[in-house]
Amino acid sequence: MAKNRVYPLLLQTFDSGDMTGDYLPINPDGLEGAAFWLRINNDTDETITISYDGVNDHEVILSGVIYETPTTQNNALPSGKVCLFPIGQIIYVKGTAGTGDVYLSGFYQPIGE
């Protein structure tokens, strides 16, 4: 029987002092579950750029801004299908070295539950 449970992703922290101007992974091991909600908190003194493939620029997040990407039912297809970030998805960040941290958090529903 399917269960309606969600679980938090493990909080990932990236020190902005480690930024080099090239894309670096916020979560080097990838997402542990197929996420339906991601939150990126730019708690640094610099603007950052986010990539979902480590090559192309996908988002710009100003200093002090929290960016959320909910996918639940925003893009539902027939038969109740929903879009999820895949298990193992790595999120990348680049910017100028600064002070503070970038945080990645979110929620997922385990496959089979």
NUSE-980521 format. One record per residue: x, y, z of N, C-alpha, C, O in turn. Coordinates in nm, 2 decimals. Example, Ala and Ser with C-alpha at 12.3 -4.5 7.8 and 13.67 -1.06 7.14 Angstrom:
residues 2
1.32; -0.57; 0.78; 1.23; -0.45; 0.78; 1.32; -0.33; 0.78; 1.42; -0.33; 0.85;
1.28; -0.22; 0.71; 1.37; -0.11; 0.71; 1.29; 0.00; 0.79; 1.34; 0.11; 0.80;
end
This chain:
residues 113
0.08; -0.12; 0.00; 0.00; 0.00; 0.00; 0.09; 0.12; 0.00; 0.18; 0.13; 0.08;
0.06; 0.22; -0.09; 0.13; 0.34; -0.09; 0.11; 0.43; 0.03; 0.00; 0.43; 0.09;
0.22; 0.49; 0.08; 0.21; 0.58; 0.19; 0.24; 0.72; 0.15; 0.33; 0.74; 0.06;
0.18; 0.81; 0.21; 0.20; 0.95; 0.18; 0.30; 1.01; 0.28; 0.26; 1.08; 0.38;
0.43; 0.98; 0.26; 0.53; 1.03; 0.36; 0.63; 1.11; 0.28; 0.66; 1.08; 0.16;
0.69; 1.21; 0.34; 0.80; 1.28; 0.28; 0.91; 1.29; 0.38; 0.89; 1.28; 0.50;
1.03; 1.30; 0.33; 1.15; 1.30; 0.41; 1.24; 1.42; 0.37; 1.24; 1.45; 0.26;
1.31; 1.48; 0.47; 1.39; 1.59; 0.44; 1.52; 1.53; 0.38; 1.58; 1.43; 0.42;
1.57; 1.61; 0.28; 1.71; 1.58; 0.23; 1.81; 1.62; 0.34; 1.78; 1.71; 0.42;
1.92; 1.56; 0.34; 2.03; 1.60; 0.43; 2.07; 1.74; 0.40; 2.10; 1.77; 0.28;
2.08; 1.82; 0.50; 2.13; 1.96; 0.47; 2.27; 1.96; 0.42; 2.36; 1.90; 0.48;
2.29; 2.03; 0.31; 2.43; 2.04; 0.25; 2.47; 2.19; 0.27; 2.39; 2.28; 0.26;
2.60; 2.21; 0.31; 2.65; 2.34; 0.33; 2.78; 2.36; 0.25; 2.86; 2.27; 0.24;
2.79; 2.47; 0.18; 2.90; 2.50; 0.10; 2.96; 2.64; 0.14; 2.89; 2.74; 0.15;
3.08; 2.64; 0.18; 3.15; 2.76; 0.23; 3.19; 2.85; 0.11; 3.26; 2.81; 0.02;
3.14; 2.97; 0.11; 3.16; 3.06; -0.01; 3.31; 3.10; -0.02; 3.35; 3.14; -0.13;
3.38; 3.08; 0.09; 3.53; 3.11; 0.08; 3.60; 3.01; -0.01; 3.71; 3.03; -0.06;
3.53; 2.89; -0.05; 3.59; 2.79; -0.13; 3.56; 2.82; -0.28; 3.61; 2.74; -0.37;
3.48; 2.92; -0.31; 3.44; 2.95; -0.45; 3.57; 2.99; -0.53; 3.65; 3.07; -0.48;
3.57; 2.94; -0.65; 3.69; 2.97; -0.74; 3.65; 3.05; -0.87; 3.73; 3.09; -0.95;
3.52; 3.06; -0.89; 3.47; 3.11; -1.02; 3.43; 3.00; -1.12; 3.37; 3.03; -1.22;
3.46; 2.88; -1.08; 3.42; 2.76; -1.16; 3.31; 2.69; -1.08; 3.30; 2.71; -0.96;
3.23; 2.61; -1.16; 3.12; 2.54; -1.09; 3.18; 2.43; -1.00; 3.27; 2.35; -1.04;
3.13; 2.43; -0.87; 3.17; 2.33; -0.77; 3.04; 2.27; -0.71; 2.94; 2.34; -0.70;
3.04; 2.14; -0.68; 2.92; 2.08; -0.63; 2.88; 2.13; -0.49; 2.97; 2.13; -0.40;
2.76; 2.16; -0.46; 2.71; 2.19; -0.33; 2.69; 2.05; -0.26; 2.72; 2.04; -0.14;
2.64; 1.95; -0.33; 2.62; 1.82; -0.28; 2.69; 1.72; -0.36; 2.63; 1.65; -0.45;
2.82; 1.70; -0.33; 2.90; 1.61; -0.42; 2.85; 1.47; -0.43; 2.88; 1.40; -0.53;
2.78; 1.42; -0.33; 2.72; 1.28; -0.34; 2.59; 1.27; -0.41; 2.53; 1.16; -0.43;
2.53; 1.39; -0.45; 2.40; 1.39; -0.52; 2.29; 1.38; -0.42; 2.31; 1.36; -0.30;
2.17; 1.40; -0.47; 2.05; 1.39; -0.39; 2.02; 1.25; -0.35; 2.03; 1.16; -0.43;
1.99; 1.22; -0.22; 1.96; 1.09; -0.18; 1.82; 1.04; -0.21; 1.79; 0.92; -0.19;
1.74; 1.13; -0.25; 1.60; 1.09; -0.29; 1.56; 1.17; -0.41; 1.62; 1.28; -0.44;
1.45; 1.13; -0.47; 1.39; 1.21; -0.58; 1.31; 1.32; -0.53; 1.20; 1.31; -0.48;
1.37; 1.44; -0.53; 1.32; 1.56; -0.46; 1.21; 1.62; -0.54; 1.22; 1.64; -0.66;
1.11; 1.67; -0.46; 1.00; 1.75; -0.52; 1.01; 1.89; -0.47; 0.93; 1.98; -0.52;
1.10; 1.92; -0.38; 1.12; 2.06; -0.33; 1.26; 2.08; -0.30; 1.32; 2.01; -0.22;
1.32; 2.18; -0.36; 1.46; 2.22; -0.32; 1.46; 2.36; -0.28; 1.39; 2.45; -0.33;
1.55; 2.39; -0.18; 1.57; 2.53; -0.13; 1.72; 2.55; -0.13; 1.80; 2.48; -0.08;
1.76; 2.67; -0.19; 1.90; 2.71; -0.19; 1.90; 2.84; -0.12; 1.84; 2.94; -0.16;
1.97; 2.85; -0.01; 1.98; 2.97; 0.07; 2.12; 3.03; 0.05; 2.22; 2.97; 0.09;
2.12; 3.15; -0.01; 2.25; 3.21; -0.03; 2.28; 3.31; 0.09; 2.25; 3.43; 0.08;
2.33; 3.25; 0.19; 2.36; 3.33; 0.32; 2.51; 3.37; 0.31; 2.59; 3.36; 0.40;
2.54; 3.44; 0.19; 2.68; 3.49; 0.17; 2.67; 3.64; 0.14; 2.56; 3.69; 0.13;
2.78; 3.70; 0.13; 2.79; 3.84; 0.09; 2.81; 3.86; -0.06; 2.84; 3.97; -0.10;
2.79; 3.75; -0.14; 2.81; 3.76; -0.28; 2.69; 3.70; -0.36; 2.62; 3.62; -0.30;
2.67; 3.75; -0.48; 2.58; 3.68; -0.57; 2.63; 3.55; -0.62; 2.75; 3.54; -0.65;
2.55; 3.45; -0.63; 2.60; 3.32; -0.68; 2.52; 3.28; -0.80; 2.41; 3.33; -0.83;
2.57; 3.18; -0.88; 2.51; 3.12; -0.99; 2.49; 2.98; -0.97; 2.59; 2.91; -0.92;
2.38; 2.92; -1.00; 2.35; 2.78; -0.98; 2.34; 2.71; -1.12; 2.29; 2.76; -1.22;
2.39; 2.58; -1.12; 2.38; 2.50; -1.24; 2.33; 2.36; -1.20; 2.37; 2.31; -1.09;
2.25; 2.30; -1.28; 2.20; 2.17; -1.26; 2.28; 2.06; -1.34; 2.26; 1.94; -1.33;
2.37; 2.11; -1.42; 2.46; 2.02; -1.50; 2.61; 2.05; -1.48; 2.69; 1.97; -1.54;
2.64; 2.15; -1.41; 2.79; 2.18; -1.39; 2.85; 2.26; -1.50; 2.97; 2.28; -1.50;
2.77; 2.29; -1.61; 2.83; 2.36; -1.73; 2.75; 2.49; -1.75; 2.81; 2.59; -1.77;
2.62; 2.48; -1.76; 2.54; 2.59; -1.80; 2.48; 2.67; -1.68; 2.46; 2.61; -1.57;
2.47; 2.80; -1.69; 2.41; 2.88; -1.59; 2.26; 2.86; -1.59; 2.20; 2.87; -1.69;
2.20; 2.83; -1.47; 2.05; 2.81; -1.47; 1.98; 2.91; -1.37; 1.87; 2.95; -1.40;
2.04; 2.95; -1.27; 1.98; 3.04; -1.17; 2.08; 3.14; -1.12; 2.20; 3.11; -1.11;
2.04; 3.26; -1.09; 2.12; 3.36; -1.02; 2.05; 3.39; -0.89; 1.93; 3.42; -0.89;
2.13; 3.38; -0.78; 2.07; 3.41; -0.65; 2.15; 3.52; -0.58; 2.27; 3.50; -0.55;
2.08; 3.63; -0.55; 2.15; 3.74; -0.49; 2.18; 3.71; -0.35; 2.13; 3.62; -0.28;
2.28; 3.78; -0.29; 2.32; 3.77; -0.15; 2.20; 3.78; -0.06; 2.12; 3.88; -0.07;
2.19; 3.69; 0.03; 2.08; 3.70; 0.13; 1.95; 3.65; 0.09; 1.85; 3.66; 0.16;
1.94; 3.59; -0.03; 1.81; 3.54; -0.09; 1.80; 3.39; -0.08; 1.90; 3.32; -0.09;
1.67; 3.35; -0.05; 1.64; 3.20; -0.05; 1.56; 3.17; -0.17; 1.46; 3.24; -0.20;
1.61; 3.08; -0.25; 1.55; 3.04; -0.38; 1.48; 2.90; -0.36; 1.55; 2.81; -0.31;
1.36; 2.89; -0.39; 1.29; 2.76; -0.37; 1.24; 2.71; -0.51; 1.19; 2.79; -0.59;
1.24; 2.58; -0.53; 1.20; 2.52; -0.65; 1.10; 2.41; -0.62; 1.14; 2.29; -0.63;
0.98; 2.44; -0.59; 0.88; 2.33; -0.58; 0.83; 2.28; -0.71; 0.81; 2.35; -0.81;
0.82; 2.15; -0.72; 0.77; 2.09; -0.85; 0.64; 2.02; -0.83; 0.58; 1.97; -0.93;
0.59; 2.02; -0.71; 0.46; 1.94; -0.68; 0.35; 2.00; -0.75; 0.31; 2.12; -0.73;
0.29; 1.93; -0.84; 0.17; 1.96; -0.91; 0.18; 2.08; -1.00; 0.08; 2.12; -1.07;
0.29; 2.15; -1.00; 0.30; 2.27; -1.09; 0.31; 2.23; -1.23; 0.27; 2.30; -1.32;
0.35; 2.11; -1.25; 0.37; 2.06; -1.39; 0.31; 1.92; -1.40; 0.36; 1.83; -1.47;
0.20; 1.90; -1.33; 0.14; 1.76; -1.33; 0.09; 1.73; -1.47; 0.04; 1.81; -1.55;
0.11; 1.60; -1.51; 0.06; 1.55; -1.63; -0.06; 1.46; -1.61; -0.09; 1.44; -1.50;
-0.12; 1.42; -1.72; -0.24; 1.32; -1.70; -0.19; 1.20; -1.62; -0.08; 1.17; -1.62;
-0.29; 1.14; -1.55; -0.26; 1.02; -1.47; -0.19; 1.05; -1.34; -0.13; 0.96; -1.28;
-0.18; 1.18; -1.30; -0.12; 1.22; -1.17; 0.03; 1.21; -1.17; 0.09; 1.20; -1.06;
0.10; 1.21; -1.28; 0.24; 1.20; -1.28; 0.30; 1.34; -1.24; 0.24; 1.44; -1.27;
0.41; 1.34; -1.17; 0.47; 1.46; -1.13; 0.62; 1.46; -1.16; 0.68; 1.35; -1.19;
0.68; 1.58; -1.17; 0.82; 1.59; -1.21; 0.90; 1.60; -1.08; 0.86; 1.66; -0.98;
1.01; 1.52; -1.07; 1.10; 1.52; -0.96; 1.24; 1.54; -1.00; 1.28; 1.51; -1.11;
1.32; 1.60; -0.91; 1.47; 1.60; -0.94; 1.52; 1.46; -0.91; 1.48; 1.39; -0.81;
1.60; 1.40; -1.00; 1.64; 1.26; -0.99; 1.73; 1.23; -0.87; 1.81; 1.32; -0.83;
1.72; 1.11; -0.82; 1.82; 1.06; -0.72; 1.95; 1.08; -0.78; 1.98; 1.04; -0.90;
2.05; 1.13; -0.70; 2.18; 1.15; -0.75; 2.21; 1.28; -0.82; 2.33; 1.31; -0.85;
2.11; 1.36; -0.84; 2.13; 1.49; -0.90; 2.23; 1.58; -0.82; 2.21; 1.59; -0.70;
2.33; 1.63; -0.88; 2.42; 1.72; -0.82; 2.39; 1.86; -0.86; 2.36; 1.89; -0.97;
2.39; 1.95; -0.76; 2.36; 2.09; -0.78; 2.50; 2.16; -0.76; 2.57; 2.14; -0.67;
2.53; 2.25; -0.86; 2.66; 2.32; -0.86; 2.64; 2.47; -0.83; 2.53; 2.53; -0.86;
2.74; 2.53; -0.78; 2.74; 2.67; -0.75; 2.88; 2.73; -0.79; 2.98; 2.67; -0.79;
2.87; 2.86; -0.84; 2.99; 2.93; -0.87; 2.97; 3.08; -0.83; 2.85; 3.13; -0.82;
3.08; 3.15; -0.81; 3.07; 3.29; -0.77; 3.21; 3.33; -0.72; 3.31; 3.26; -0.74;
3.21; 3.45; -0.66; 3.33; 3.50; -0.61; 3.35; 3.46; -0.46; 3.25; 3.46; -0.39;
3.47; 3.42; -0.42; 3.49; 3.39; -0.28; 3.44; 3.50; -0.19; 3.47; 3.62; -0.22;
3.37; 3.46; -0.09; 3.32; 3.57; 0.00; 3.31; 3.51; 0.14; 3.38; 3.42; 0.18;
3.22; 3.57; 0.22; 3.19; 3.53; 0.36; 3.05; 3.47; 0.37; 2.96; 3.52; 0.31;
3.04; 3.36; 0.44; 2.91; 3.30; 0.46; 2.90; 3.16; 0.39; 3.00; 3.11; 0.33;
2.78; 3.10; 0.39; 2.76; 2.97; 0.34; 2.64; 2.97; 0.24; 2.55; 3.05; 0.25;
2.64; 2.87; 0.15; 2.53; 2.84; 0.07; 2.47; 2.71; 0.12; 2.55; 2.61; 0.14;
2.34; 2.70; 0.14; 2.28; 2.58; 0.20; 2.18; 2.53; 0.10; 2.11; 2.60; 0.02;
2.18; 2.39; 0.09; 2.08; 2.32; 0.00; 2.00; 2.23; 0.09; 2.06; 2.15; 0.17;
1.87; 2.24; 0.08; 1.78; 2.16; 0.16; 1.66; 2.13; 0.07; 1.65; 2.18; -0.04;
1.58; 2.04; 0.12; 1.46; 2.01; 0.05; 1.39; 1.88; 0.10; 1.41; 1.84; 0.21;
1.29; 1.83; 0.02; 1.21; 1.71; 0.06; 1.20; 1.62; -0.05; 1.20; 1.66; -0.17;
1.18; 1.49; -0.02; 1.16; 1.39; -0.12; 1.07; 1.28; -0.07; 1.05; 1.27; 0.06;
1.01; 1.20; -0.16; 0.93; 1.09; -0.12; 1.00; 0.97; -0.17; 1.03; 0.95; -0.29;
1.03; 0.87; -0.08; 1.11; 0.75; -0.12; 1.03; 0.67; -0.23; 0.91; 0.66; -0.22;
1.10; 0.62; -0.32; 1.04; 0.54; -0.42; 0.98; 0.41; -0.36; 1.04; 0.35; -0.27;
0.86; 0.38; -0.39; 0.79; 0.26; -0.34; 0.71; 0.29; -0.21; 0.65; 0.20; -0.16;
0.71; 0.41; -0.16; 0.63; 0.44; -0.04; 0.51; 0.53; -0.09; 0.43; 0.57; 0.00;
end
